[in-house]
Amino acid sequence: MALSYNKFRSWAADIGGAANLASDTIKLALSNTQPVNTNTVLANITQITAANGYSSGGSACTGVTYTQTAGTATLAATAPTFTASGGTIGPFQYIVAYDSTVSGGPLIGWWDRGSPLTLQDTDTYTPSLASGLFTLA
């Protein structure tokens, strides 16, 4: 299932600011409450309960790269795999990206799976971020 990306308004302003995306830790958090584009920091997001393999604040992406070429900026990363252990994770429908290095955890964007998902014990889920976290042209 293709995920649909939605940008937070605040991120457009933050991108040119203090965030050093090439070296910051970008994390994905899980929620079953739809974010709104006026949310600004992780505390604005209602995360699922931290349990059974899901930690509050989510998990870090790997291989994060930030490039700018001919006026187009791209933030790409490999999404973490969420694994249920000792019980279920979820349900969750939204995957929220944020910068965990910057104070408050400024939000980057979110994806809507289209329907809630509950991971059963030992199930895994890796969000498909084929087009990266974002591209600004």
For each residue, the residues with C-beta under 8 A, 3 or more apart:
1: 113 114 128
2: 128
3: 95 111 112 113 127 128 129
4: 111 112 114
5: 109 110 111 131 134
6: 35 37 109 110 111 112
7: 11 12 37 109 134
8: 11 35 37 38 39 40 107 108 109 110
9: 12 13 37 38
10: 13 14 38 39 40 106 107
11: 7 8 14 15 106 107 108 109 134
12: 7 9 15 136
13: 9 10 16 17
14: 10 11 17 18 19 99 106
15: 11 12 19 21 73 136
16: 13
17: 13 14
18: 14 102
19: 14 15 24 99 102 106
20: 23 24 101
21: 15 24 26 64 66 75 99
22: 64 65 66
23: 20 101
24: 19 20 21 64 99 100 101 102
25: 60 64 99 100 101
26: 21 60 61 64 75 77 97 98 99 100 108 133
27: 57 58 59 60 61 97 98 100 105
28: 58 59 61 79 80 95 96 97 127
29: 42 45 47 57 58 95 96 98
30: 47 48 54 58 82 89 90 92 94 95 96
31: 34 35 45 46 47 48 92 93 94 95 96 110
32: 46 48 90 91 92 93 94 116
33: 45 46 94
34: 31 93 94 112
35: 6 8 31 39 44 45 94 96 107 110
36: 39
37: 6 7 8 9
38: 8 9 10
39: 8 10 35 36 44 45 107
40: 8 10 44 104 106 107
41: 44 98 104 105 106 107
42: 29 45 57 96 98 100 104 105 107
43: 104 105
44: 35 39 40 41 107
45: 29 31 33 35 39 42 96 98 107
46: 31 32 33
47: 29 30 31 50 56 57 58
48: 30 31 32 54 89 90 91 92
49: 54
50: 47 54 55 56
51: 54 87 89
52: 84 85 86 87 88 89 121
53: 82 83 84 85 86 89 119
54: 30 48 49 50 51 58 82 84 89
55: 50 58 59
56: 47 50
57: 27 29 42 47 100 105
58: 27 28 29 30 47 54 55 80 96
59: 27 28 55 80 82
60: 25 26 27 80 100
61: 26 27 28 64 77 78 79 80 97 133
62: 77 78 80
63: 76 77 78
64: 21 22 24 25 26 61 75 76 77
65: 22 74 75 76 77
66: 21 22 73 74 75 76
67: 73 74 76
68: 71 72 73 74
69: 72 74
70:
71: 68 137
72: 68 69 135 136 137
73: 15 66 67 68 135 136
74: 65 66 67 68 69 132 134 135 136
75: 21 26 64 65 66 108 132 133 134 135
76: 63 64 65 66 67 129 132 133
77: 26 61 62 63 64 65 129 132 133
78: 61 62 63 129
79: 28 61 95 126 127 128 129
80: 28 58 59 60 61 62 126
81: 124 125 126
82: 30 53 54 59 89 119 124 125 126
83: 53 119 122 123 124
84: 52 53 54 87 88 89 119 120 121 122 123 124
85: 52 53 121 122
86: 52 53 121
87: 51 52 84 121
88: 52 84 118 119 120 121
89: 30 48 51 52 53 54 82 84 92 118 119 123 125
90: 30 32 48 116 117 118 119
91: 32 48 116 117 118
92: 30 31 32 48 89 95 113 116 117 118
93: 31 32 34 112 113 114 115 116 117
94: 30 31 32 33 34 35 110 111 112 113
95: 3 28 29 30 31 79 92 110 111 113 127
96: 28 29 30 31 35 42 45 58 107 109 110
97: 26 27 28 61 107 108 109 110 133
98: 26 27 29 41 42 45 105 106 107 108
99: 14 19 21 24 25 26 102 105 106 108
100: 24 25 26 27 42 57 60 105
101: 20 23 24 25
102: 18 19 24 99 105 106
103:
104: 40 41 42 43
105: 27 41 42 43 57 98 99 100 102
106: 10 11 14 19 40 41 98 99 102
107: 8 10 11 35 39 40 41 42 44 45 96 97 98 110
108: 8 11 26 75 97 98 99 133 134
109: 5 6 7 8 11 96 97 133 134
110: 5 6 8 31 35 94 95 96 97 107
111: 3 4 5 6 94 95 127 129
112: 3 4 6 34 93 94
113: 1 3 92 93 94 95 116 117
114: 1 4 93
115: 93
116: 32 90 91 92 93 113
117: 90 91 92 93 113 125
118: 88 89 90 91 92
119: 53 82 83 84 88 89 90 123 124 125
120: 84 88 123
121: 52 84 85 86 87 88
122: 83 84 85
123: 83 84 89 119 120
124: 81 82 83 84 119
125: 81 82 89 117 119
126: 79 80 81 82
127: 3 28 79 95 111
128: 1 2 3 79
129: 3 76 77 78 79 111 132 133
130:
131: 5 135
132: 74 75 76 77 129 135
133: 26 61 75 76 77 97 108 109 129
134: 5 7 11 74 75 108 109
135: 72 73 74 75 131 132
136: 12 15 72 73 74
137: 71 72
